[in-house]
Amino acid sequence: MNICKNRAFELLKKISFERVAGTEKELECAHILEEECKKADVPVVIEEFDINMPEIFEARLEVTAPDFHSIPCIGIGKSGQTPDEGICAPLYYVENGTDANLMDAKDKIILFTGDFNPDMREKLEKSGAAGFILTFGSLFDPEEMIPELRTKNLLRMPDDHTNFPGVVIHITEAQKLLRMHPTELHMVVKQDADRMVKSHNVVATMEGSEKPEEIIVFSAHYDSVIYSTGAWDNGTGSMTIMELMHHFKANPPKRTLKFIWCGGEEFGLLGSRAYCDMHKEELEHYLFDINVDMTGTLLGYERACCSCDESFAKYLEFFAKIEGFPIEVSTDLYSSDSSAFVNSYVPAMTIGRGGCKGGAEIHSRRDTLEPLDADAFIRTVEFMVKFADPLVNAKVFPIPREIPKDLLEKLTMYRKLMGVKTDNEDGTK
C-alpha cells in the first residue's frame, strides 16, 4: 500500500481552515487539493457550478412589550421577508409542533424547538403563524460560542414561494425570552433569496487499464461550516480519498477511478448533486460510489452505511470479520454525498469513523485537529484499500447496478429534504 499517515496529516493541517461553500476560502482549498493531485501526476480538473446562497441584509428580533430587549439573531435564508417596518405579534411557544401546540399559532411569532424537517416546516406555515424562531446550540455552550450561530438556508422546491420569515437564536436566548413572558415581539427579515455564487468540485481521473469504460467513484466533501476548521468534518474524509488515490496511482486499476472532492455538501449535498447533473449522460457507466465522511478520531468507532443491494453490506461485514476490523454496517440512505449518487441511481456507500459521546464534535469551533489521531486514520484507510482493491479489479463487478425498492421509497423524503422534484410518488424513475 502506498499510503502515508504523515503525508495525509500534513495536508490536513494545510486545509484546516474555515472553507464555507461559495467563498474564496473554499476555492483556496480546492486549489490545494488540485495541486496535490498534480504532484502525484494524476489528471485533475476543477469544475465550477452555481449555488443558491441567500444574502441576509437585515435580521432583527426584539421584545417590544412590556419592556424592550434586543435578541441576537440571524435570518434564515429562503424563509421569506417581512415588510420594511417588520412584523409585530405576540410570542407563542409551540414546543415540538403537535396539533395541540399549534391550535393558537395564527398571527403569532412562534418559537419552535423540535425537529425542523420539511414536513414540519409546512405544518408550521399552514398554522397561520406570522413568523418563526428556531434555536441553535446548547445551554451548556461556553460564553464565546453563544454568538456563533450557524447559517441556515431552507431547501425549497423551485415552485415554492411561500413567505414565512424566520430567524435563528441561540438556545440560551430562547430560554431567556420565554422567562421574560413578552406580550409583543418585533421581527425584521430582509434578504436576497435568489443570490447565486460559485462553488467548485475537484475531480481527479485515473483511467482503467482493462475496463476503462466502467467507472468507480471515491468521493468526500471538503467544505466546512462557518466558525469551523472542519478538520474532522470533512478534512479527514478528503485526506482518506487522497491516500486512496496515491495507492491506486502506485497500483494501476483495471477500471477507471474518479476521485471527487465535493464542494457545498454542508448546504444540501450541492457539489455531488451538481456533479451528477453535469455528468448525467455518462452516469450509466458508473458502477459504485464509495463516499467517505469523517475518519481518524482517537475515541470513536467505525461505521458504514450501504445504499445498494444488501449482498454488499453482508459481504462488507463478512470481510471485516476476516480482517478483524470492527465496523457497524447498515443498509440505508445516508446524509452525505453518497445519497446524491443514489438519487441518480448509482449504488453507493458512506464509510467513516464516528465519535463517542462527549468526544470529537462537528459544526462548531470545536472541530479541530486535537481529537484526531494519525494511527486511527490510517487503520481506516488500510481497511478501505483491502476491500476496495478487489472491487476495483474484479473480473466481474459483483454489486448489482440497481437501487433496492425500500431505498427508492426513502428517496422521496431525501428529495423533499434537498428540494428536488420527485418523478413519481414512490421515488422511482
N, C-alpha and C positions, 0 to 999 in steps of 0.2 A: 504493500500500500504506500503510495506516495502522498501521505498526509502528514501534517505537521502542526501540532498544537501551538507551538511558539509563533510560527508564521501567522496562524489564524488569530491569536490573541493580540499580536502586534497590529494587525489590520483592524481588529475590533476596537482597539484603543483609538485608532485614527478616525473611525466613523462614529464614535460615541459622543455625538453632539445632537442637539435638537434639530430635527430634519422633518418638519411638517410638510405634508403634501402641498405642492404648488408653490413652495418657497424656493429662494435661492439656495438655502442650505440643503434642501432635498436634492437639487440639481448638483450641488457640490459633491454630495455623497455618491450620486450616480457616476460622476466623473472619476471618483476614487475607485469605484468598482470596475469601471471601464478600463482604467489604467492597469489594474491588477490582471485583468483578462489578457490585455495586450502583452504584459510582461511574460505571461505564460504561453504566448503565441497561440491564443485561441481567438478566432474571429469574433468580433463583438460590435454591436450597434446600440445606440441609444434611440429609443422610439418615443417620440413626443405624442402626447394626447391631451385633449381638453377635459377639464373637470369643472363642475359647477361648485364654486366656493363662495357662498354668500358673504357680503361685506356688511357688517353691522355699523351703522352710522351713529346710532344712539340707543342706549338701553338704560332705563331708569325705573326703579321701584321705590315708592315712598309711602310711608304711613302718613296720612293727612288728617286723621281724626281718631281718637280725641287729641293726640299730640303729634307733632311732626318728627319723623325718623326717616333717614335715608338708609336703604338696604342695598349693600353692594350686590351687583348682578351683572350677568352678560346676556345678550339676546340670543334666542335660538334661531339659527338660520332656516329660512323657508317656512317658518311657522306662520308668519303674517306680519302686518303692520297696524299700528294704531293711527288714528288721526294725529295731526301735528301737535295738538294740545294734549294728546294721550287719552286714556280712559280712567274714569273714577268709578269704583264699585266696592262693595263690601268684600272682605276676605271670607272664603269658605273652604275649610279643610275637608277634602274628600277621601283622605286616607289612601286605600288601595283601589278605589273606584268601583265598589259594588253598586248595585242598583239602589240600595238603601242609602249609600253615601251620596249619590248623585240626585236624590229627589229634589233638593232645593238649590241646585247649582246654577239655575238660569240667571243670567245677568250678573253673576258674581265673578270675581277673580279667584280661581280655585288653586289650592296648594295640593299637589299630588306627590305621594312618596312611595307608590307601588312600582310594579314592573311596567315601564312605558314602552310597550310594543305597538305595532301598527293598529292592531285591533282595539287596544285600549285608547290610543290616540283618537281613533274615530268615535269611540264611545264618549270620550270627554268632549269632543267637538259637538256631538249631537245633543249633549246635555243642555246646550244653550248658554254655556258659560261665556263671559266676555273675554277672558284671557286665562292663562295658566302659568303656574310656577312649578318647576322641577327642582330637585335638590341634588347636590353632589358632595362627595367626601364623607368623612366620618366625624362623629362627635369627639373623637379622640385624636384628631389631627393636631400636630403642633401648630403654634400660632402662625409661623411663617408660611404654612401650606394653605391656610384658610383663604387667602385672596386668589389662589391658583385654580380658578375654575376652568374645567376642560371644555373647549369649544364643542358645541353640539349643533349639527345640521340635520334637519329631518330629511328622510328619503321618501319622496312622494312620487306617485305615478305622474307621467308627463301631463296628463289632462286634469290633475287635481290642483285646483287653485283656491282651496279653502283658506280663508283668512281667520286664523285663530292665534293671535300673537302670544308668545311665551318667552319667559326668561328662566335662567338658572341661578340659584343662590346656594351658598354653602349650607349644609345641613344644620350647622350651629346657628346660622342666621334664621333658618326656618323655626328652630326651637324658640329663639328669642321672639320672633314675630308672633307665634301663637300665644306666648305668655304675655304679650302686650294687650291682647284682646282688642285689636283695632276695629273701628267701625267703618273706616274707609281707607282704601288704597288708591294710589295713583300710579299707573303703568304707562311707560312710553317705549315703543319699539319701532325703530326706523331702520330700514335695510334695503340693499340691492340684492334681492334673492336670486337674480339671474346672472350675477357676475361669473365670468369664466376665466380660469387661469390654466397654465400649462403644468402638467406633471410628466413623469418620464419612467419608462421601463428600460432596464439594461438587459440585453439579450445576447448571450454567447452561444455559438453553434459549433458542434463537433460532429462532422459527418461520419456516418457509419461506414465500415469497411465492406460489409457484405449485404446489408439490407438498409441502404440509406433512405429508402422511401418510408420506412417505419420509424416513428419518432416517439421518444420518451422525454418527458419534461421533468426537470428538477426546479422547483420554484420556492421563493421566500420573499416576503416583503421587507423593504429596507427603510421605509418611512417610520417616523415616531410621532407621538402626540406632543402637544405643547407642554413645556416645562420638563420634558423627559429627555435624557440622553439616549434612551432606547437601547441600552447595552444588551439587555436580555431580550426585550421585545422591540425589534427582532434582529438586532445586530448579530446575535448568536446564530439564528437561522440563516442569515445571509452568509456568515462565515462557514456554516456547515456545507451549503451547496458549493461554496468556493473551494473548499477542500475536496469535495467530490469531483469538482471539475479538474483539480490537479491530479487526482487519482486516475481519472479516465484519460487525461492527456498522456500520462505515462503508460496507460494500458488501453490502447485504442479500442473503442467499442464497435461491435458489429452493427448496431443500429444507431441512427442519428440521435444525438442528445441536444436538448435545448436547456440552457441554464438561464432562468428568468428571475431577475431581481425586480419585484413589482413595486411601483410607487402607489401611494394613495390607498393602501389597504385599510388604514385606520378610519377612513371616511366612507367605508362601504365596499371594500374589495375593488376599488376603482381601477387599479392598474391591471389586475388579472382579467377583469371584465373587458377593459379596453383592448387588451391583447387578444382575447378570444374574438372580439368584434372585428379587429383589424386583420385577423388571420382566419376568418371564418371558412374560407374556401379550402384551406389546407388542413383544417382540424380533423377531417376524416382519416388522415394518416397518423394522427396522434393516438397512441395506444394507452398511455397512462401518465398521470401526473403524480409525482412524489413531492409533496409540499412540506416544508419544514418551518415550524413556528415555535421558536424558543427552545434552546438547549442549554446545557452547561451549568445548571445550578448545582452547587455543592450539596445542599439539602434539597431533596426532591425525589421524583420518581419518573420513569419512562412511560410514555403513553403513545398509542397510535389509534387513529380513527380512520377506518376504511370506508370510502364511499364507492363501493364496487361490489362485485359478486362475493358472496360470503366465503367462497372457497379460498380466496386470497387471505382473508382475515384468519381463517383456520390455519392456512399454510404459515402465515407470519408468526402466529402463536406457537405452532409446532416447531418452526425453525428456531425461534428464540429459545425454546426449551433445550433444543440440541446444543445451542451455543452457550447456554447458561446465562442468557441475558434477560433480566427481569423487566417485563413490559406488560402494561394493561392494553389489551386490544379490543376495540369495539367496532361495530358497523353502524354508521350513521352519517349525516351531514355534519360538517364542522365549520365553525365561524371563522374561516380563514380562506386563503386564495384557492384552495382545492375546490371549494364549492362553486367558484366561477367556472372552473373546467367541467364540473359535473353538470352545471346549468347548460353547458354546450355539449352535453352527452359524451364527455370524455371521462372514463373511470379515473378515480383519484384517491389519494390518501393524504392525511397530515400526520406527521410524526414530530415528537419533541419531548422535552423533559419538563414536567410540571414542578411547581414549587410546593413546599409543605406549608401548612397554615402558620402564619407569623414569620415566614421566611422571605424569599425574594418577592418583590412587588412590581407590578407594571402600571403604566398610565399615570405616573407621577414622578416627582424629582427623586424618588427612592429607587427608580430603575437605573442602577449604576453597575459598574464592574465588580463592586465589592462582594455580592453574594455568589459570584460566578467562580468556576474552577476549571482550569485547563484540562485536568485529567478526566473530570466528569464529561466535559465537552468532547474530548477525543474518543471516549468509550462509545458515545452515541454515533459518532462519525464512523468508527470502525465497524460497528454493527450494521450501519446503513450500507457500507461498502459490501459487506458479506451477503446481505440479502438482495441488494440492487444489482450486483455484478451478474448473478445468474439470470436475472430478468432481462437485463440489457443484452446479454449474449445468448439467450435461449434459442435453440434451434426452431422451436415453435413457441410463439409468445403465449403463455398459459392463462392470462387474465382475460375473460370474455369482454369484448368491447360493447358492453351494454350496461345500463343502469337498472338495478333491481326495482321492481314495482313499488315497494314501500318507500324507497328513497325518491322515486319520481313524485310520489304523492306529497312528500315533505318539501319538494321543490316549490310547491305552491306558496308555502309560508316563506321560504327563502326569497322568492321573487317579490313577495309583498314587503319583506324587510328591506330589500335592496331597491325597491321602487322600479321593478322590472315587470313588464306586462307578461301575464301567463297566457300561453296559447290556448290551452283548454283547462277546464276546471280541475282535471285530475293531474295537471302538471306535465302531461305528455306532449309530444310534438303535435 
